[in-house]
């Protein structure tokens, strides 16, 4: 049975952030907690949103870590309650948006956070959260339109939370907020979006609209060269527009499920040290997992080749490795500070990650060890 949950009110264009105040009013709210990080504050993007609001927020939480944590979520939830907030605005990349979803979850229900996790089949416990507006400042995660959030629990598990109630009420996608992002971050977040699109198409779930949306995202980012253009010139407004659209499309598509790339990335991203960027991990794991999945879903692979602008039967794994190299993605995991000592923990966590279940080829413990070793050494 197909499932087609496309529910978000998305306001998308250059300058869309100017609509933030009106968007909040349309939700019947006036005292938002803004969830963001210090980098966003330093870049002046918070002030842009404050100007668009027209009146002061209830409070600002700017302590979002690179990978959202349970501790930070609890701190932001306490601030929400102390300030008498009635809504949430998430401003930033996937970390800020996912943390904001966690705040909404805890404000509307009782903890601990783990009880709502997918690993505990807690999705059924997640109810309606306060009005949430998501404003992405990178083009990668697509959390502004997705049903999920990923948060590192105190136990060390990087847990996925999934519910239609976690979809932001309004997504404000303004490509101008991504202008000037450094090349490395542009490449990593862009490959996150590409990975979402590719793993969505490879997922065996039936969702033709999802496949079409994902293919369009790949066309924009890869075949049309918008990711390469954005990496080369951070001020390229056209490229930034198309990459933000590709990012949004990736998240709309991955309602189909993801795969072993994300299972491994989530498992590696739970580490406190080294603290690793999710998009970079996805980019490094992607060619190796595509090689592992080769031949399992030939029609899906053909669609991905076409979307990327490749020749029929061209090796997808090699093409993705070449794309990574052209974008300046690190060559392997060892460059990021990982070693064989991390293998057992990453493999164990990948095996219980929900993304593992929708990979088109079932991966065993031994398979994950082999994939990690291949990605470690490049």
N, C-alpha and C positions, 0 to 999 in steps of 0.2 A: 504494500500500500504506500502510495506517495504522500509526503507531508510537505506542504508549501507555506511555511510561516514567514511572510514578508509583511511586517506590521509597523515599521518605524516611519514617523513623520520626519522626512529628511529635507533640510533646506540647504541647498548646495550651490555655491558660486563665489566668485571673488567678492569680498565685502560682506558676505553673509553674516559675519559675526556682529554686524551692526543691528541685527534683528534680535539679539539676545534678550533685551528688555521686554520687547513685545512678546517673544516666545514664552518668557516666564509668566507674564500677565495672562497669557492664553491658557496657562495651566492652573490659574487661580492661586498662584503663589507670589510671595513678595520678599521672603527672608531666606535666601539660599545660603547653604554652606558651599563655598567654592573649594573643591579638592584639586590640588595642583602640586607642583614641585618647585624647588628653589631656582632651578634653571629657567623655568618658564617665567618666574618673577623677574629674574635678572635680565631676561631677554625683552622685557617690557610687554609681554603678551597678556599678563594678568591685568595690567593697566588698561589695555585695549578693551578687555571684557568689562572692567569696572566702568569705563566710560560709556560702553554700550548699555549697561544696566541702568544708569541714570540715578540710582540710589544705592547706598551702601549695602553690602550683603550682611547676613547675620554674623558670618565669620569666614576666615580663610584658613584652610589647612594646607600648608606648603611643605610638608615633611614626607611626601610620597617617595619611597625608595625606588631604586632601579627595577627591582622585582617586588611587587606589592606584598606586604607581609600581614600576618594576623595582628601583630603588635601595633602596626601603623593603622590598621583598620579599626582596632579598638580605640586608639587615641582619637582618631577622627570622629568616631561615633560618639565618644564622650563630649567632644567639642560641639557636635551637632546638637546634643541634648542641652548642654550648658548655655548655648547661645540662643536657644529657642527657635532653631531653624525650622522651616516648613518645606524645604526642597533642597535639591543638590544640583550644583553645576560642576561637571567634571571637565577640567581644562588640562590637556596634555596628551601624552601618548597612551598606549595601552595600560601602563601601570596606574596612572591617575584614574582612568575610566574604570578599570577593574576594581580599584580600591573604593571608588565612589559607589559602585554596585554593592560591594561588601558592606559599606556603611548603610545603604538603603535596606539591605537584608537584615542587619542587626537592629536597625531602628524599628523595623516592622515586626520583628520576631525575637525570641529569646535565644541566647547562645547556648552552648558554644558554637563557634563557626563551623566546626567539623561536621556537625550533625546535618548540615544542609548540603554537604559535598556529594558529588556524583559517586564517589567510591562507597559512600554509605547509603546510596539510593535516597538521598535526602531532598532531591528536587521537588518531591511532592509536598514537602513542608514549606517551601518558599511561597510566600504570599505577596500581595500587592505592596510595592515599596513607595516611598514618597516621590513626588514628581522629580524626574531626573533629566537634565539637559546635558548632552555630551558634545564637547567641542574638541575635536582632534587637532593636534598640532604637528603630527607626523602622518605619513601615509604608509601604513603597514598593518596594524592590528585589526582595524575595522570594528573595534569594540563598540563604537558609537551606534552600530546597527545590529549587534549580535545578541544572542540569547545567553551568552556565557560570560564568565569571569574566572580568572585564574589567580589564586592567592597562595602564598607559601605559609603554611600553618606552623605553629610553634613546634609541632612534632617533626618538622623538616620536610613534610610531604607538600608537594606543589599540587594543590587540590583544584579541581574544576567544579564550578557551580553553574548549573544550567536550569533556566526557567524562562518562560515567556515574560514573566514579571520583571526580569532583569534587563529587558530591552528598554533603552532610554525612551522616554516619552517623545522627545524631540532630539534630533541630531542636527547640529549646525556645522556644516562642512565648508570651511573657508580656506581654499588653497593658499591664500595670501599669508596665512599663519605659518605656512611651511617654507616660505621664501627665506633663503639664507641658511637653511639647515646645512651642516657640514657634509662633505661628500661621503664620509664613512657611515654616518647615521642615515643619510639618504639611501645609500646602497643597502644597508642592513634592513631598514624598515621596508624598502621596496621589495626586497627578496622575501620578506615575511608575507607581503601581499601576494607575490607570485606563488609562493608555496601554498598558501591557502587555496588559490585557484587550482593549482595542479593536483593537490591532494583531494580536493572536492570532486574533481572530474574522475580521479582514480577510485574514489569510494564506490562500492557496489550498490549503494542506496539508489532508489529510483526517484529522480527529481529532474526532469528535462529542463525546466526553467533554471534550476540551479546550475546545470551543466552549461547552458547558454550564457548565463551571467558570468560564470567562471572563465569561459573561453574568451568572452569580450574583455575581461580584465587582463588576460594574458596577451591578447592582441595589443591593447594599449601599452602595457608595460614593456613587452619584449619585441613583438613584430614591428610595432610602430616606433620603437626605440625611445619611448618617453622616459623610462627609468635611466637609461644611459645619458640622455640629455639632462635630466635633473641632477644626476651625479656630476656631470661636467660643468654645468652652469646652474648654481643654486638660485639664480634670479629669473630663470626661464619660467614665466608664468603659465604658458601653455602646457609645458611638461608637468608642472606642479598640479595643474587642474586635472590632467589625465591620470596622474599617479594617485591623487586623492580619490578619484573615481574608481580606479583599479583596486585600491584598498577597501573601499566601501563594498565593491562587488565581491571581493574575496570573502568578506564576512557574511554577506548575504548568501553566498554559495555554500559556505561550510556548515550550514544546517544539515547538509548531507552526511557530515562526518569528515574526519581528517584521516590520519594514518600514522605510520611508524615514525615519520619525520617528527611529528609533534609529540609523540610518545617519548622519544629520545630527548627532544628539546626541553620538554617540561621536566623530565628527570634530571637533566644537566642544569637547568635553570633554577632548581631548588637550592643549589649549593650557595652557602654564604661566602665561601672563598674557594676559587675565584668567583666573583659575581659576573655572570655572563649575560650578554644581550640576546634576547629570544630570537630576533630576526637573524642575527649572525649565526646562531646555532642552526636554525632552520636551513639557511643557505648552505652550510657546510654538510649537514646530513642529507640534504635533498638528492644530490647525484647518486649517493651510495644506496639510498632506499629505492630510487627509481631503477637502479641496476638490479636490486633484489626483486623488485616487482615486475621486471621486464617479461612480457609475454603473457601475463596473467589476464590483462584486460586490453587486448590489442585495439579494439575500437576506441577506447578511451585514450590510449597512447597516440593513435592516429589523430584524434581531435586535438591533443596537446601539441603534436608536431605542427599541424596546420596553423594553430593559433600562434605558435612561436615563429612561423615562417620557415620551417625546416622542410627538407625534402622527404618524400615518403621513405620510411624505414631508416632514416637517419637516427643514430644512437642518441636517445634523449639524455642519458646520464652524461655522456661526453659533452653534449651541447650545453647542459646546465653547468658543468664544471668550467667550461670555457667562458660562459656568461659570468660566473663568479669571479673568475680571474680578471676579466675585462673591467668589472666593477670595483676591483680592489678588495674583494672579500678575503679574509685570511684563508690561507691554503688548507689548514687543518686545525684540529682541536688542540694539538700540542702548542700551537702558537698562542692559544688563549690561556694556557697554563694548566690544562688537563693532562693527566697521565694514566698509566695502567692502574694506578692505585684507585682511581675513581670508577673503574669499570663495573665492579660488582654492584655498587650502590645505584649507579645509573641504570643498569640493566634491570635490577629488581624493581625499581620504580617505573620503568618503561612498561614492564609487563602488567602492571596494575593500572596504568593510565587509560582513561576512557578512549583516547584516540587510537590506542592499540587495537581495539575491537573492530574498527572500521577500515583497517588496512586491507587491501584486496588480496593479499597473500598472508596467511597466518604466520606470524614470526614466533619462533621458539626462543627460549633462553639462549641457546647456542647461536641462533641467528642474530640476536641483539648483541651478543659479545662480538661476533664477526663484523657487524655494522659499526660498532663503536671502534673496534681496532682499525677498520678501514678509514674511518673519519679522523681518527687520532693521528694517523701517519700520512694521510692525504694520498 
